[in-house]
Amino acid sequence: MLLYTAYSWLRPHTPAAIPKEEPAVVFRTFTPRTLLPYNGQNDMPVYLAVRGRVFDVTSGRNFYGPGGPYANFAGRDASRGLAHGSFDEDMLTKDLDGPLDTLSDLTKDQLEALQGWEERFDEKYLVVGKLVAAGEEEKAE
């Protein structure tokens, strides 16, 4: 008993590990071109935009990152594809330096579907920025 007490008192103690904090995310303004690298490749986070709001979906990398079923939305404006329930490339904006998709031709059902997706993202993911057309960055800030 005496040996155990001496050992307990004299043994080296490992310092308590302080958990690492996630790096702070700064809200910023993206254009379609500046959002594109945030596709989960090359150790980048995974972001996608829905109706002008940019979400950090990195925690859902299995779905939105490389190889995932929604991977084509990573680093892009996913609004039209989510509204249509389509993952086709033609649902994505082709001209990264042109105007944003106004979504003005969506039906009521498509807008409701898009709203459902947006609500789901609001519940699960952090908004890290907003999406604006190229050339509108200064106006947005």
Disulfide bonds with the S-S distance in Angstrom:
none
